[in-house]
Amino acid sequence: MQPILYFSRNPNPRLAVATAKYLAAPVSYQFAEPLAPGQADKYRHLNPSLRLPILAEAGGSLYEADAIACRLSQLVGSELWRTGAELPDMIRWLSWSRDNFMHACDMVHFERGTKQRYRLGALDEALVARGLERFHDSAAILDAHFSQQDWLLASGLSYADFRMGVFLPFNDVARLPLGDYPAVAAWQARLMALPAWADPFEGLSAPALPPVG
């Protein structure tokens, strides 16, 4: 069977779709809502946590966006997911992102975006402030790095750039102060110049996210 990538428009599923589109991976795309009423039993065998993205293949299913990106790179023989000498450096940035820049972006986006879209409670300004503080700390480190080179790895674009930037396409609602860090903003612009990153859902049936507010 052709692999099926189950997705939504939320950040991590968007990341998986963008990776697949960038790689021109041989997958079919299927919009899914595992948490919608009556939908859970369709997806529980693919991912017991009922979270997206999910990659279903003949041999089974794979979930978590990073694992899916690794598998898609294997399928097409791409070094977007590095396999050679730069692999440790790429893993370093993936790990750093989760605890620093991406985590800070997530904190702010969850309060200003996700909670408001899905009516999950009132915006917590204290958590926004903590997220912004972490954003400034980590963005300063990235700004120094990107003032020396265009991408996280010296050899060029890698999956680490996609992972690091996963929340930035949603900055219309998160309103993170990217303008304070011109080298980071320029890196984000380079990402947005990639069609697969700028609009990964082009040509796909994918209902819009609920509005914020």
SVG drawing of the C-alpha trace seen along z (x, -y; Angstrom):
<svg xmlns="http://www.w3.org/2000/svg" viewBox="-20 -45 51 50">
<polyline fill="none" stroke="black" stroke-width="0.4" points="0.0,0.0 1.1,-3.6 1.9,-5.2 -0.9,-7.4 -0.1,-10.6 -2.9,-11.5 -2.8,-15.2 -4.5,-18.3 -3.6,-22.0 -2.2,-22.2 1.6,-22.8 3.1,-19.2 0.9,-17.7 1.7,-20.8 5.4,-20.1 4.9,-16.5 3.0,-17.6 5.6,-20.3 8.4,-17.7 6.6,-15.3 5.8,-18.0 9.4,-19.3 10.7,-15.7 8.1,-14.9 7.6,-11.8 5.4,-9.0 2.5,-9.3 -1.2,-10.1 -2.6,-12.7 -5.7,-12.3 -7.2,-14.9 -8.2,-13.4 -9.9,-14.3 -9.2,-11.5 -10.5,-13.5 -13.8,-14.4 -16.9,-12.7 -17.2,-9.1 -13.8,-9.2 -11.5,-7.6 -12.0,-4.0 -10.8,-4.7 -7.4,-5.8 -6.7,-4.1 -5.0,-1.2 -2.7,-3.6 -1.8,-5.8 -3.3,-5.0 -2.8,-8.6 -5.1,-9.7 -2.7,-12.5 -1.6,-13.5 0.4,-13.2 0.4,-9.5 2.1,-7.7 0.5,-4.4 2.4,-1.8 1.9,1.8 4.1,2.9 2.3,0.7 2.0,-2.9 4.4,-5.5 3.5,-8.6 5.4,-11.7 6.5,-14.2 10.2,-13.8 10.0,-10.0 7.8,-10.5 10.3,-13.0 13.1,-10.5 11.1,-7.8 10.1,-10.0 13.8,-10.9 14.6,-7.2 11.9,-6.5 13.3,-9.0 17.0,-8.8 17.2,-12.4 19.7,-14.0 17.1,-16.4 17.4,-14.1 21.1,-13.8 22.7,-10.4 26.4,-11.2 28.8,-13.2 26.3,-16.0 23.7,-13.8 24.8,-14.6 24.7,-18.3 21.2,-18.0 20.1,-16.0 21.6,-18.6 19.4,-21.3 16.3,-19.1 16.9,-18.6 17.8,-22.2 14.7,-23.4 12.3,-21.3 13.7,-22.7 14.3,-26.3 13.2,-28.1 10.4,-25.8 9.2,-25.3 9.0,-29.1 7.1,-29.6 4.7,-26.8 4.0,-28.4 2.9,-31.6 1.1,-30.1 -0.9,-27.7 -2.2,-30.7 -2.8,-33.1 -3.7,-30.6 -4.7,-27.0 -6.7,-27.9 -8.6,-30.6 -9.3,-28.4 -10.6,-25.5 -12.2,-27.3 -9.8,-25.7 -10.0,-28.5 -9.0,-32.1 -5.7,-33.4 -3.1,-33.2 -1.0,-36.4 1.6,-35.0 2.3,-32.0 2.6,-34.3 5.1,-36.4 7.1,-33.3 7.0,-32.1 8.2,-35.5 11.0,-35.6 12.2,-32.2 11.7,-33.3 14.0,-36.3 16.7,-34.2 16.7,-31.5 16.1,-33.9 19.2,-35.8 21.2,-32.6 19.7,-31.8 20.2,-35.4 23.9,-35.1 24.1,-31.8 22.2,-32.9 24.3,-36.0 27.1,-33.6 25.3,-31.2 21.9,-30.8 20.8,-27.5 21.3,-25.6 23.8,-23.3 26.8,-24.6 26.0,-22.5 22.6,-23.9 18.9,-23.3 18.1,-20.3 15.0,-19.0 16.3,-20.8 15.3,-24.1 11.8,-22.8 11.5,-21.6 12.9,-24.8 10.5,-26.9 7.3,-24.8 5.3,-27.5 6.4,-30.5 3.9,-30.1 1.3,-30.7 2.9,-33.9 -0.1,-35.9 -1.8,-34.8 1.2,-34.2 2.7,-37.6 6.2,-36.7 8.6,-39.7 10.7,-38.3 11.5,-41.8 13.7,-42.1 16.0,-39.5 16.8,-40.3 18.9,-37.3 16.2,-35.0 13.6,-36.9 15.8,-36.5 16.0,-32.8 12.2,-32.6 11.9,-34.4 14.2,-31.9 11.9,-29.1 8.8,-30.9 10.4,-31.2 10.2,-27.4 6.7,-26.6 6.4,-23.4 6.9,-25.3 4.9,-28.4 1.7,-26.5 2.0,-22.7 -1.7,-22.2 -1.9,-23.5 -3.9,-21.0 -5.1,-19.1 -8.5,-18.9 -7.9,-20.5 -10.6,-22.5 -9.4,-25.8 -8.5,-26.0 -11.2,-27.4 -10.8,-31.2 -9.1,-32.7 -11.4,-34.6"/>
</svg>
